[in-house]
Amino acid sequence: MKFFKFGNLLGLVALSIASPIDPQTQDLVDTSSLSTGDVTYLFTHPGFQFRRAEPLTSTPIKRAVQNHQALIRLPHHGTRRPRHSAAALFGSVQRDIGGNGYENVTSVNHYALEYALQVVFNGIPMSVVIDSGSADTWIKSSKFHCKDNANDTIPEKVCRLGPSFPGNFTGGPIRNQHFAIKYGDGESVQGRLGHMDVEFAGVTVPDQEVALASQGTWQGNNLTSGILGLAYPSLTSAYWGNDLDDDSEYLSVPYSPVFTSMVKNGLVEPYWVIAMARNSSLGAISVGGMPPIDVSKSDYEETPILITNIIPRESTAYQPSFYTIVPSGFRYGHTTATGQYPFILDTATSLIYLPPDLAEEVNAQFDPPATYLWYYGSYFTSCDATPPSFGIQIGQTTFWVNPKDMLNKEERDPDTGYCQTGIGNGGSGPYILGVNFLTNVVVSMNIGSGNVELWSHQFY
C-alpha cells in the first residue's frame, strides 16, 4: 500500500443515466468538454478516478480444448484471513483521507472467503490464492523470514504460509530490481523478481516474471503459499534497486502479469471466466474459454470495464487496474433503488459492500432486522433470520443473490450468537461485489472487448 494524496477528482463517465443521482454521494459536473468516447456523468470520489477502459486487441491461437481448472474453497481455521482484498485497500484509502468506511476491515476479514488453485512454477505445483484485485503472482521462497509489524524477525509459523517453493528462478533473479507489496491494512511481502515457466488452467507462459517472497508480515491459512494476481499490469509491484523495503512510486517498474502475458503471447483469447460455488468441487476458472458450466438457460448481460485510478499512482492513470462496473439499480424486498455507483468485482472480498444508506436499508429488511456491530464493522442478525430478496441490476438484467449468500450462518459472534449478513457498509466507496455476489453469477473479464459479461447462476 502506498501513501496517497487526495482531492475531489474527475471520475467516471457513463454513456447514459436513466436514474437520479444521490447528491450525498456523487456530484454532477460540466461535461461539455468531454469527447463522445468519454463519459457524460462524473463521480466525485476522493482518492479515486474512473473512466472507460479501451478494448485490447490480440491475435490468439485457436485452441481445440477448453482451458479450465477447478477452484478450491479454503476451510476456516479460526484465524483472521489475509488482508489483500479490495475492501482492505479501499478502507485504508478512505481512512487516509479522513473517512471511516469499511470500518475495522481487519476484523471483518476474519470472515473473508478464499479460493485457491494449483499453479505450476517451473514444473513444481504450488497452491495459491486467486485474487482479481491484485496483479502480482508470488510464492514463498525457501529463505522466507516472517516479520512482525515492527519489522523484527519472528518464528516462521506465525505467518502461516504453506510450503516453501523448493526451486529457483530460471537464470537467477532480475538484477537491480525487487518486489514489494503492501496489502490493505498491514500485510506486506517483499522479495526478488525473476522468470519461470508458469502454468495454470492448462496454459503455460514461458519465462513469466514472478516474485519469490523472502520476507513478509502475513496471516495465512497454512495451506496456500502465495497469490495468483489477475488484475491489470498497472497494479504490479516491481521496483528498481535492491532495498526490499523501498516501494517509492518513482522507482516503480510495471511488468506484464500472468494473464496479460497469455494474451500478449497469443496463447489464449483475451478473457478469463470464473464460476464460484458454495460447493468447492463445482467452482472453476478458465482462460480463453468457458468453464464446464451450463449457462444455456441463464440471464445474460454485459457492461463496460472501467478504469479505477488510485491517486496519485501514475500507472493506473493510463491502464485499467481493478475490474470496475456500474450497476444500474438495486432491488430488495419490494423496493427498487436507482443510482450510479462504481463497484469493484473482487474474488478476495467476501461481502457485498454497498453505499451506507443502502446497506442500512437492506439490512433492515432482514426478519429480525440486522444490527451493526462496531467491533466487527459489519451487520449481524439472528442465525435463523429470514433474508430479504436482493438483486443487483446490471443494464436491464437483475442478478439475484441466493438467500444462502445473504446470511453467513457459519460465521457467528461469540457474545451474541448472531450471524453475519452478506451486506456491508462501503463508506464513501468505491463499492465491492465480493464472493457473496460472485457465487450467483458466471463472470467473464473480457479485456478484448473491454466488457464484463455475466450469466445468472444462483441455483446449483
C-alpha positions in Angstrom: 0.0 0.0 0.0 1.3 3.4 -0.9 0.6 6.7 0.8 -1.7 8.9 -1.3 -2.7 12.5 -1.6 -6.3 13.1 -2.3 -8.8 15.6 -3.6 -12.2 15.7 -5.4 -11.2 14.5 -8.8 -12.7 13.8 -12.2 -14.4 10.4 -12.1 -16.4 8.1 -14.2 -18.2 8.6 -17.4 -21.4 6.6 -18.1 -22.9 6.6 -21.5 -26.5 7.2 -20.3 -28.1 7.5 -16.9 -31.8 7.0 -16.6 -32.0 7.2 -12.8 -31.4 10.1 -10.4 -28.0 10.7 -8.7 -27.7 10.6 -4.9 -26.5 14.1 -4.1 -24.8 12.9 -0.9 -22.5 10.6 -2.8 -22.0 12.0 -6.3 -21.7 15.4 -7.9 -22.6 16.4 -11.4 -20.1 18.5 -13.2 -19.8 20.2 -16.6 -19.4 17.6 -19.3 -19.4 19.9 -22.3 -15.7 19.5 -22.9 -15.8 15.7 -23.0 -15.4 13.8 -26.2 -18.1 11.3 -27.3 -15.8 8.4 -26.3 -15.7 9.7 -22.7 -18.5 9.8 -20.1 -21.4 12.1 -19.6 -21.7 11.9 -15.8 -18.8 12.1 -13.4 -18.3 10.8 -9.9 -16.6 12.6 -7.0 -14.7 10.0 -5.0 -11.7 11.5 -3.1 -8.6 9.4 -3.9 -10.2 7.6 -6.9 -10.8 8.4 -10.5 -12.8 6.4 -13.1 -13.1 6.2 -16.9 -13.9 3.6 -19.6 -11.2 1.0 -20.5 -10.1 0.6 -24.1 -10.6 -2.8 -25.7 -7.4 -4.8 -26.1 -6.6 -6.3 -29.5 -4.7 -9.6 -29.8 -4.1 -12.4 -32.2 -4.7 -15.5 -30.2 -4.0 -19.1 -31.2 -7.2 -21.1 -31.7 -7.2 -24.0 -29.2 -9.2 -27.2 -29.6 -9.7 -27.7 -25.9 -11.2 -25.6 -23.1 -8.6 -24.3 -20.6 -10.2 -24.6 -17.2 -9.3 -25.6 -13.7 -11.2 -26.4 -10.5 -11.2 -23.9 -7.7 -10.7 -25.0 -4.1 -12.7 -23.2 -1.4 -10.4 -22.9 1.6 -11.8 -24.0 5.0 -11.9 -21.8 8.0 -9.2 -22.2 10.7 -10.3 -19.8 13.3 -7.8 -17.1 12.4 -8.2 -13.9 10.5 -7.9 -14.0 6.8 -5.2 -12.3 4.7 -6.0 -8.7 4.1 -5.3 -8.5 0.4 -8.9 -7.8 -0.5 -10.2 -4.7 -2.3 -12.1 -4.0 0.9 -8.8 -3.7 2.9 -7.2 -1.5 0.3 -10.2 0.9 -0.1 -10.6 1.0 3.7 -7.0 2.2 4.0 -7.5 4.8 1.3 -10.7 6.1 3.0 -9.0 6.3 6.4 -6.1 8.2 4.9 -8.5 10.9 3.7 -10.4 11.1 7.0 -13.2 8.7 6.1 -14.5 5.8 8.1 -15.8 3.3 5.5 -15.0 -0.4 5.6 -14.6 0.1 9.3 -12.4 -2.3 11.2 -11.5 -4.3 8.0 -9.0 -6.3 10.0 -11.9 -7.8 12.0 -14.3 -8.1 9.1 -11.7 -10.1 7.1 -11.9 -12.7 9.8 -15.0 -13.7 7.8 -13.4 -13.5 4.4 -13.6 -16.4 2.0 -10.7 -17.5 -0.1 -10.4 -19.6 -3.2 -7.2 -21.4 -4.2 -5.9 -23.3 -7.2 -2.8 -25.2 -8.2 -0.3 -23.2 -10.3 2.8 -24.9 -11.6 6.1 -23.0 -11.4 9.0 -24.5 -13.4 7.3 -27.9 -13.1 6.5 -27.6 -9.4 2.8 -27.3 -8.4 2.0 -24.8 -5.6 -1.3 -23.9 -4.0 -2.0 -20.2 -4.2 -4.9 -17.8 -3.5 -6.7 -16.4 -6.6 -7.1 -12.6 -6.5 -8.8 -10.5 -9.1 -7.9 -7.3 -7.2 -4.1 -7.6 -7.4 -1.7 -8.2 -10.3 1.4 -9.8 -8.9 2.0 -13.5 -8.7 4.3 -14.6 -5.9 5.2 -17.6 -3.9 7.1 -18.2 -0.6 10.8 -18.9 -1.1 12.8 -21.4 0.9 14.6 -18.5 2.6 11.4 -16.8 3.8 11.6 -14.8 7.1 8.4 -14.0 8.9 8.3 -10.4 10.2 6.1 -8.6 12.8 4.7 -5.1 12.4 8.0 -3.6 13.8 9.9 -5.5 11.0 11.5 -7.8 13.6 12.0 -11.5 12.6 9.7 -13.8 14.4 9.0 -17.6 14.1 8.0 -18.6 10.5 5.0 -20.5 11.8 3.4 -17.2 12.8 2.9 -16.1 9.2 1.0 -19.4 8.5 2.1 -19.6 4.9 2.1 -23.0 3.2 5.1 -25.0 1.9 8.1 -23.1 0.5 8.9 -23.3 -3.2 11.9 -25.7 -3.4 13.2 -24.3 -6.7 14.6 -21.0 -8.1 14.2 -18.6 -11.0 15.3 -19.7 -14.4 18.6 -17.8 -14.9 18.6 -16.3 -11.4 16.9 -13.1 -10.2 16.5 -9.9 -12.2 19.4 -7.6 -11.4 18.8 -4.4 -9.5 15.0 -5.0 -9.1 12.9 -6.1 -6.2 9.3 -6.9 -5.3 7.5 -5.1 -2.5 3.7 -5.0 -1.9 1.6 -3.8 1.0 -1.9 -5.1 1.2 -4.7 -3.0 2.7 -4.3 -2.9 6.5 -0.8 -4.1 7.2 0.2 -7.3 5.5 3.2 -7.0 3.3 5.6 -9.2 1.3 9.0 -8.4 -0.2 11.5 -10.4 -2.3 13.2 -10.8 -5.6 11.8 -11.0 -9.1 12.8 -13.4 -11.9 11.4 -15.6 -14.6 9.8 -19.1 -14.5 7.5 -21.1 -16.7 4.1 -20.7 -15.2 1.1 -22.9 -15.9 -2.5 -22.8 -14.8 -5.7 -23.9 -16.4 -3.7 -25.9 -18.9 -1.8 -22.9 -20.4 1.9 -22.4 -19.9 3.5 -19.0 -20.1 7.3 -19.4 -20.7 9.7 -17.1 -18.9 6.9 -15.3 -17.0 8.0 -12.7 -14.5 7.1 -13.6 -10.9 8.3 -13.0 -7.4 9.8 -15.2 -4.7 8.9 -13.8 -1.3 11.9 -13.7 1.1 10.2 -11.8 3.9 6.8 -10.6 4.9 4.2 -9.9 7.5 1.4 -12.3 6.8 -1.6 -14.1 8.3 -2.2 -17.1 6.2 -4.0 -20.4 6.4 -1.1 -23.0 6.4 -2.3 -24.2 3.0 -1.5 -21.7 0.4 2.0 -20.4 -0.4 1.3 -17.2 -2.3 -1.0 -15.2 -4.6 -2.1 -15.5 -8.3 -2.9 -11.9 -9.3 -5.3 -11.5 -12.3 -5.6 -7.7 -12.4 -4.0 -5.3 -14.9 -0.3 -4.5 -15.2 -0.7 -1.1 -13.6 -1.1 -2.7 -10.2 2.2 -4.7 -10.3 4.7 -4.1 -7.6 8.2 -4.2 -9.0 10.8 -1.5 -8.2 14.3 -0.6 -9.1 17.0 -1.2 -6.6 17.9 -3.9 -4.1 16.4 -2.3 -0.9 13.4 -4.6 -0.3 11.7 -2.1 1.8 11.8 0.8 -0.7 8.5 1.0 -2.6 8.8 4.6 -3.7 6.4 5.3 -6.6 9.1 6.8 -8.8 11.0 3.5 -8.7 8.0 1.5 -10.0 8.7 -0.8 -12.9 5.3 -2.1 -14.3 5.5 -5.5 -15.9 3.2 -8.0 -17.7 1.4 -10.3 -15.2 0.5 -13.9 -16.0 -2.9 -13.5 -17.7 -1.7 -10.4 -19.6 1.3 -12.4 -20.9 -1.0 -15.2 -22.0 -3.0 -12.7 -24.2 0.1 -10.8 -25.5 1.8 -14.1 -26.4 -1.3 -15.2 -28.3 -1.8 -18.3 -26.1 -5.5 -17.6 -25.3 -8.4 -15.5 -26.3 -8.4 -12.2 -24.3 -10.7 -13.1 -21.5 -10.9 -15.2 -18.3 -14.0 -16.6 -16.7 -14.7 -17.6 -13.1 -17.6 -19.6 -11.7 -17.5 -19.8 -7.9 -19.6 -22.2 -6.0 -20.6 -22.8 -2.4 -19.6 -26.4 -3.0 -15.9 -26.1 -3.9 -16.0 -29.2 -6.2 -18.2 -27.2 -8.6 -16.2 -24.0 -8.9 -13.9 -23.4 -11.9 -11.8 -20.8 -13.6 -10.9 -20.7 -17.3 -8.8 -18.7 -19.6 -9.7 -18.0 -23.2 -12.9 -20.2 -22.9 -15.9 -21.0 -20.8 -15.6 -23.4 -17.9 -17.8 -26.5 -18.0 -20.8 -24.7 -16.6 -24.3 -24.8 -18.3 -25.4 -21.2 -18.9 -27.8 -22.0 -21.7 -30.9 -21.0 -19.6 -29.2 -18.2 -17.7 -29.9 -14.5 -17.9 -27.1 -12.6 -19.6 -25.8 -9.0 -19.6 -22.6 -7.2 -20.4 -21.3 -3.8 -19.2 -18.2 -1.8 -19.8 -15.0 -2.3 -17.8 -14.0 0.9 -16.1 -10.5 2.1 -15.1 -10.2 2.7 -11.4 -7.3 5.1 -10.7 -5.8 5.3 -7.2 -4.5 8.9 -7.0 -1.6 9.7 -7.4 -0.4 6.3 -8.6 0.5 7.3 -12.1 0.4 3.9 -13.7 -3.3 3.5 -13.1 -4.0 6.7 -14.9 -3.4 5.2 -18.3 -4.0 1.5 -17.8 -7.0 -0.4 -16.3 -6.5 -1.6 -12.8 -9.4 -3.1 -10.9 -12.3 -4.7 -12.8 -14.9 -2.0 -12.2 -18.5 -1.8 -13.3 -21.5 0.5 -12.6 -24.8 -1.3 -11.8 -28.0 0.5 -12.8 -30.0 -0.4 -9.7 -30.6 -2.5 -6.6 -33.7 -4.5 -5.8 -34.6 -5.6 -2.2 -37.9 -6.5 -0.7 -40.5 -4.5 -2.5 -38.1 -1.6 -3.2 -36.0 -0.7 -6.3 -33.2 1.8 -5.7 -31.5 3.6 -8.5 -28.3 5.5 -8.7 -24.9 5.2 -10.3 -22.1 3.8 -8.2 -18.8 2.3 -9.2 -18.3 -1.3 -7.9 -15.2 -3.5 -7.9 -15.5 -7.2 -8.7 -13.2 -8.9 -6.2 -12.7 -12.6 -5.6 -10.8 -11.9 -2.3 -13.6 -9.9 -0.6 -16.4 -12.0 0.9 -19.2 -9.4 1.3 -21.2 -7.1 -0.9 -20.3 -3.6 0.2 -23.0 -1.0 -0.6 -23.3 2.8 -0.1 -24.1 3.4 3.6 -27.8 4.3 3.4 -28.5 1.4 1.0 -26.6 -1.0 3.2 -28.7 0.1 6.2 -31.9 -0.2 4.3 -31.2 -3.7 3.0 -30.1 -5.0 6.4 -33.2 -3.5 8.0 -35.2 -5.8 5.7 -34.0 -9.0 7.5 -36.5 -10.5 9.8 -35.5 -9.7 12.5 -33.6 -6.7 11.3 -29.8 -6.8 11.3 -27.8 -4.8 13.8 -24.5 -3.1 13.1 -21.7 -4.4 15.5 -19.0 -1.8 15.7 -16.4 -4.3 16.8 -16.6 -6.1 13.5 -17.6 -3.2 11.4 -20.4 -5.4 10.0 -24.1 -6.3 10.3 -25.3 -9.3 12.3 -28.7 -10.8 13.0 -30.3 -14.0 14.3 -28.9 -17.0 12.6 -32.4 -18.2 11.7 -33.4 -14.8 10.3 -35.2 -14.6 7.0 -33.2 -12.6 4.5 -34.9 -10.2 2.1 -34.8 -10.8 -1.6 -31.9 -8.9 -3.1 -30.6 -8.4 -6.6 -28.1 -6.2 -8.4 -29.4 -4.7 -11.7 -26.8 -4.5 -14.4 -28.1 -3.0 -17.6 -31.6 -4.3 -18.0 -31.0 -7.6 -16.1 -31.3 -8.2 -12.4 -28.9 -10.8 -10.9 -30.5 -12.2 -7.8 -28.5 -13.3 -4.8 -29.4 -16.6 -3.3 -30.7 -16.3 0.3 -27.9 -18.6 1.4 -25.4 -15.9 0.5 -27.3 -13.2 2.4 -26.6 -14.8 5.8 -23.3 -16.4 6.7 -24.5 -19.0 9.2 -21.1 -20.4 9.8 -19.8 -17.0 11.0 -21.1 -16.2 14.5 -20.3 -13.5 17.0 -19.5 -15.5 20.2 -21.0 -12.9 22.5 -24.4 -12.5 20.9 -24.7 -15.8 18.9 -25.7 -13.7 15.9 -24.6 -14.5 12.3 -23.1 -12.0 9.9 -25.1 -10.8 7.0 -23.8 -10.7 3.4 -24.3 -6.9 3.1 -21.6 -4.5 4.4 -21.2 -0.7 4.6 -18.8 0.5 1.9 -18.4 4.1 3.2 -17.6 6.6 0.5 -16.7 3.9 -2.0 -15.8 2.6 -4.4 -18.0 -0.3 -3.5 -17.4 -4.0 -3.9 -19.2 -7.1 -5.3 -17.4 -9.8 -3.4 -17.8 -13.6 -3.2 -21.4 -13.4 -1.9 -22.4 -11.9 -5.2 -19.9 -13.8 -7.4 -21.2 -17.2 -6.3 -24.5 -16.2 -8.0 -23.1 -15.4 -11.5 -20.6 -16.7 -14.0 -18.3 -13.7 -14.8 -16.2 -13.2 -17.9 -13.5 -10.5 -17.6 -13.2 -9.7 -21.3 -10.3 -7.4 -21.8 -10.6 -8.0 -25.6 -13.9 -6.3 -25.8 -13.5 -4.0 -22.8 -16.6 -5.5 -21.2 -17.6 -7.6 -18.2 -20.0 -10.4 -19.2 -22.3 -12.0 -16.6 -24.6 -15.1 -16.6 -27.0 -15.8 -13.8 -26.0 -18.8 -11.7 -27.7 -18.6 -8.3 -29.2 -22.1 -8.1 -26.9 -25.1 -8.5 
